[in-house]
Amino acid sequence: MRPTIKSKVDAIKAIAQKADSSHFRSAKPPRTSGDSLSKAIRDEREAAIFQEELKLAFKQSKR
């Protein structure tokens, strides 16, 4: 392989490796929304709890 092509491939691999680092991920701002539900549910665990409570509420309302 020619040296110029090899250096470009190495540069692309370095960029891809940086993209996988946690430093790069933390630089991306989280998706925000203005509604009160998204302010109350901040992570996956809280979302799972909310979903279970919502299912129970629907189940009770059908009785």
Stockholm file with secondary structure:
# STOCKHOLM 1.0

chainA/1-63         MRPTIKSKVDAIKAIAQKADSSHFRSAKPPRTSGDSLSKAIRDEREAAIFQEELKLAFKQSKR
#=GR chainA/1-63 SS CCHHHHHHHHHHHHHHHHHHSHHHHHHSCCCCCSSHHHHHCCSHHHHHHHHHHHHHHHHHHTC
#=GC SS_cons        CCHHHHHHHHHHHHHHHHHHSHHHHHHSCCCCCSSHHHHHCCSHHHHHHHHHHHHHHHHHHTC
//
